[in-house]
Amino acid sequence: MSTPDDLHLDKSDPAVWKSLNAFVLKVRAATDATGLPRTLVELMNVRASQLNGCAYCLDLHTRQAMEAGETAQRLAVLSAWRDTSLFSDVEAAALRVTEAVTSLPDEETRTDELARARASLTDEQYSALAWAAIAINAYNRVSIVSRHPVRARP
């Protein structure tokens, strides 16, 4: 019998995993269609992974963010993004969406945060970024529940 420590959801039901990946490809197409840079989506992925405590996704998306051109400085201060001037209005809006979707605060707070984000985004950008936040949260949960390991790199 498998224990929770050795049961990876992506391996135990590949059809569901494949469906999640197909969903994420559609989300990526939507974010790409908005013209927003890949670095922005990777910032969202890192921020959601920080909030969820997903070590595997933090490792993966920090690396992908840097490969897309994100700086080490901005990644280092991402958890305190509200206290810096390093992020544009659109980036701050995307991070607001990410935090609201990830933490699901009370309705008043969520409404305020999403309204602030909408002020800097087109309808298409807002929709694509909300779906991107939903997608990374799904991946975080799969990796956390599956206990995907972070392997040391040279």
C-alpha positions as CSV (number, residue, x, y, z in Angstrom):
1,M,0.0,0.0,0.0
2,S,1.3,3.5,-0.9
3,T,1.8,6.1,1.7
4,P,1.1,9.8,1.2
5,D,4.9,10.3,1.0
6,D,5.3,8.2,-2.1
7,L,2.1,8.8,-4.0
8,H,2.6,11.5,-6.6
9,L,-0.7,12.6,-8.0
10,D,0.7,13.4,-11.4
11,K,2.0,9.8,-11.7
12,S,-1.0,8.0,-10.1
13,D,-3.6,9.5,-12.5
14,P,-1.8,10.6,-15.7
15,A,-5.0,11.5,-17.5
16,V,-6.0,14.1,-14.9
17,W,-2.4,15.4,-14.9
18,K,-2.5,15.7,-18.7
19,S,-5.8,17.6,-18.5
20,L,-4.3,20.0,-16.0
21,N,-1.4,20.6,-18.3
22,A,-3.7,21.2,-21.2
23,F,-5.6,23.7,-19.1
24,V,-2.4,25.5,-18.3
25,L,-1.4,25.6,-21.9
26,K,-4.7,27.4,-22.6
27,V,-4.0,29.8,-19.8
28,R,-0.5,30.5,-21.1
29,A,-1.9,31.2,-24.6
30,A,-4.3,33.7,-23.0
31,T,-1.6,35.5,-21.1
32,D,0.6,35.5,-24.2
33,A,-2.2,37.0,-26.2
34,T,-2.4,40.0,-23.9
35,G,1.2,40.9,-24.7
36,L,2.3,40.8,-21.1
37,P,5.9,39.6,-20.6
38,R,6.6,36.1,-19.4
39,T,8.6,37.6,-16.5
40,L,5.3,39.0,-15.2
41,V,3.6,35.6,-15.1
42,E,6.7,34.0,-13.5
43,L,6.6,36.7,-10.8
44,M,3.0,35.6,-10.2
45,N,4.0,32.0,-10.1
46,V,6.8,32.7,-7.5
47,R,4.5,34.9,-5.4
48,A,1.7,32.3,-5.2
49,S,4.3,29.6,-4.5
50,Q,5.7,31.7,-1.6
51,L,2.2,32.2,-0.1
52,N,1.4,28.5,-0.5
53,G,4.8,27.3,0.8
54,C,5.5,25.1,-2.3
55,A,9.2,24.5,-2.4
56,Y,9.1,22.6,-5.7
57,C,7.3,25.3,-7.5
58,L,9.5,28.0,-5.9
59,D,12.6,26.3,-7.2
60,L,11.1,25.8,-10.7
61,H,9.6,29.2,-11.2
62,T,12.4,31.2,-9.7
63,R,14.7,29.5,-12.2
64,Q,12.2,30.1,-15.0
65,A,11.8,33.7,-14.0
66,M,15.5,34.3,-14.2
67,E,15.7,32.5,-17.5
68,A,13.0,34.8,-18.8
69,G,15.1,37.8,-17.7
70,E,13.9,38.6,-14.2
71,T,16.5,40.0,-11.8
72,A,17.7,38.4,-8.6
73,Q,17.0,41.7,-6.8
74,R,13.3,41.8,-7.7
75,L,13.0,38.1,-6.8
76,A,14.7,38.7,-3.5
77,V,12.2,41.4,-2.5
78,L,9.1,39.9,-4.1
79,S,7.5,38.9,-0.8
80,A,7.7,42.6,0.2
81,W,6.7,44.0,-3.2
82,R,4.3,46.5,-1.7
83,D,7.3,48.2,0.2
84,T,9.4,48.8,-2.9
85,S,9.3,50.9,-6.1
86,L,10.8,48.1,-8.1
87,F,7.5,46.9,-9.6
88,S,5.4,48.7,-12.3
89,D,1.7,49.5,-11.8
90,V,0.8,46.5,-14.1
91,E,3.1,44.2,-12.1
92,A,1.7,45.4,-8.8
93,A,-1.8,44.8,-10.3
94,A,-0.8,41.2,-11.3
95,L,0.6,40.6,-7.8
96,R,-2.6,41.9,-6.2
97,V,-4.6,39.4,-8.3
98,T,-2.2,36.6,-7.4
99,E,-2.5,37.3,-3.7
100,A,-6.3,37.7,-3.8
101,V,-6.8,34.5,-5.7
102,T,-4.3,32.6,-3.5
103,S,-5.3,33.7,-0.1
104,L,-9.0,34.4,-0.8
105,P,-9.3,37.1,1.9
106,D,-12.7,38.3,3.2
107,E,-15.0,39.7,0.5
108,E,-14.4,43.4,1.2
109,T,-10.6,43.0,1.1
110,R,-10.8,40.8,-2.1
111,T,-13.2,43.3,-3.8
112,D,-10.9,46.2,-2.9
113,E,-7.7,44.5,-4.1
114,L,-9.2,43.2,-7.3
115,A,-10.7,46.7,-8.1
116,R,-7.3,48.3,-7.6
117,A,-5.8,45.7,-9.9
118,R,-8.5,46.2,-12.5
119,A,-7.6,49.9,-12.6
120,S,-4.2,49.1,-14.2
121,L,-5.3,46.2,-16.4
122,T,-7.5,45.7,-19.5
123,D,-10.3,43.2,-19.2
124,E,-8.3,40.7,-21.2
125,Q,-5.2,41.2,-19.0
126,Y,-7.2,40.8,-15.8
127,S,-9.0,37.7,-17.0
128,A,-5.8,36.0,-18.2
129,L,-3.9,36.9,-15.0
130,A,-6.7,35.7,-12.8
131,W,-6.6,32.3,-14.7
132,A,-2.8,32.3,-14.4
133,A,-3.2,32.7,-10.6
134,I,-5.7,29.9,-10.5
135,A,-3.4,27.7,-12.5
136,I,-0.4,28.1,-10.3
137,N,-2.5,27.5,-7.2
138,A,-3.6,24.1,-8.8
139,Y,0.0,23.2,-9.5
140,N,1.1,24.2,-6.0
141,R,-1.5,22.0,-4.5
142,V,-0.5,19.0,-6.6
143,S,3.2,19.5,-5.8
144,I,2.5,20.0,-2.0
145,V,0.2,17.0,-1.7
146,S,2.5,14.9,-3.8
147,R,5.5,16.1,-1.9
148,H,7.5,16.7,-5.0
149,P,11.2,16.9,-4.0
150,V,13.5,19.7,-4.7
151,R,16.8,18.3,-5.9
152,A,20.1,20.1,-5.5
153,R,21.6,21.5,-8.6
154,P,25.3,22.1,-9.2
